[in-house]
Amino acid sequence: MPTPTSQGPVRRSRRVQVRIPITLTGTLADGKTFNEETFVVTVSKFGGKIKTAQPLTAGSRVKIQPKGKKESDLVRVAWVGHAGTSRAGEIGIEYTKLSNILGVTFPE
């Protein structure tokens, strides 16, 4: 695994800025289910960043389904942006298995 440098952690994969419409579904900590139309804004080989209004928690699992596709994938919430920060309203996701569900291909 890559090691951190003086300029911060080394990324496992390049990030690509995108705007991919998806449906985000899952269950909140209080047991309520949700279904949100939103966007993936950054993609990497191992996950991405999603805009969301849902109060999700790191470690939870949610499903993403790109608009116009029947396929969906289960992903893990890796981090949650907190209110009052530049990441408010965003979550980082990590694929539970390597996936090309969002249609962005990365070299091996």
C-alpha positions as CSV (number, residue, x, y, z in Angstrom):
1,M,0.0,0.0,0.0
2,P,1.3,3.5,-0.7
3,T,2.8,5.4,2.1
4,P,2.1,9.0,3.1
5,T,4.4,11.8,2.0
6,S,5.1,15.3,3.3
7,Q,2.3,16.5,1.0
8,G,-0.4,14.2,2.5
9,P,-1.4,10.6,1.8
10,V,-0.6,8.9,-1.5
11,R,-3.8,8.0,-3.4
12,R,-4.3,4.4,-4.5
13,S,-5.9,5.6,-7.7
14,R,-6.3,8.8,-9.7
15,R,-9.6,10.8,-9.0
16,V,-11.7,12.0,-12.0
17,Q,-14.2,14.8,-11.6
18,V,-17.6,13.7,-13.0
19,R,-21.3,14.5,-12.6
20,I,-23.0,11.1,-12.9
21,P,-26.7,11.0,-11.9
22,I,-27.5,8.1,-9.6
23,T,-30.2,6.8,-7.2
24,L,-28.8,6.3,-3.7
25,T,-30.8,4.0,-1.5
26,G,-30.3,2.5,2.0
27,T,-31.3,2.5,5.6
28,L,-30.5,5.2,8.1
29,A,-29.3,4.6,11.6
30,D,-32.8,5.0,13.0
31,G,-34.1,2.2,10.6
32,K,-35.8,4.5,8.1
33,T,-35.2,3.7,4.5
34,F,-34.4,6.4,1.9
35,N,-34.2,6.8,-1.9
36,E,-32.4,9.9,-3.1
37,E,-31.8,11.2,-6.6
38,T,-28.3,12.7,-6.5
39,F,-24.9,12.8,-8.2
40,V,-21.4,11.2,-8.0
41,V,-19.0,14.0,-8.3
42,T,-15.6,12.2,-8.1
43,V,-14.7,8.7,-9.2
44,S,-11.6,6.6,-8.6
45,K,-10.8,2.9,-9.2
46,F,-11.8,2.1,-5.6
47,G,-14.8,4.4,-5.0
48,G,-15.9,8.0,-5.2
49,K,-17.6,11.0,-3.7
50,I,-21.3,11.6,-3.6
51,K,-23.5,14.6,-2.8
52,T,-26.3,13.6,-0.4
53,A,-28.8,15.1,2.0
54,Q,-29.0,11.9,4.0
55,P,-27.5,11.7,7.6
56,L,-25.3,8.7,6.9
57,T,-22.6,7.2,9.1
58,A,-19.2,5.9,8.1
59,G,-19.2,2.1,7.8
60,S,-22.8,1.9,6.7
61,R,-23.7,0.3,3.4
62,V,-25.8,1.9,0.7
63,K,-26.7,1.0,-2.9
64,I,-25.9,3.2,-6.0
65,Q,-27.7,2.8,-9.3
66,P,-26.7,5.0,-12.2
67,K,-29.7,6.6,-14.0
68,G,-30.9,4.6,-17.0
69,K,-29.1,1.4,-15.8
70,K,-30.8,-1.7,-14.2
71,E,-27.5,-2.6,-12.4
72,S,-26.7,-1.4,-9.0
73,D,-23.9,-2.0,-6.5
74,L,-23.6,-2.1,-2.8
75,V,-20.9,0.3,-1.5
76,R,-19.5,1.2,1.9
77,V,-19.6,4.7,3.3
78,A,-15.9,5.5,4.0
79,W,-16.3,9.0,5.4
80,V,-19.0,11.6,6.0
81,G,-18.5,15.4,5.5
82,H,-19.6,17.3,8.6
83,A,-21.7,20.4,8.7
84,G,-19.7,23.6,8.7
85,T,-16.8,22.0,6.7
86,S,-16.0,22.1,2.9
87,R,-17.2,18.5,2.7
88,A,-20.7,19.1,4.2
89,G,-23.3,17.2,2.3
90,E,-20.8,14.8,0.8
91,I,-19.9,11.2,1.5
92,G,-16.9,9.1,0.4
93,I,-17.8,5.6,-0.9
94,E,-15.7,2.5,-1.3
95,Y,-16.7,-0.3,-3.6
96,T,-17.3,-3.6,-1.7
97,K,-16.0,-5.3,-4.8
98,L,-14.1,-3.6,-7.7
99,S,-16.7,-2.3,-10.1
100,N,-17.2,-0.3,-13.3
101,I,-20.8,0.5,-12.4
102,L,-20.3,4.2,-13.1
103,G,-18.7,3.6,-16.5
104,V,-15.3,5.1,-15.8
105,T,-12.4,2.7,-16.6
106,F,-9.0,2.9,-14.9
107,P,-5.8,1.1,-15.9
108,E,-4.7,-1.9,-13.9
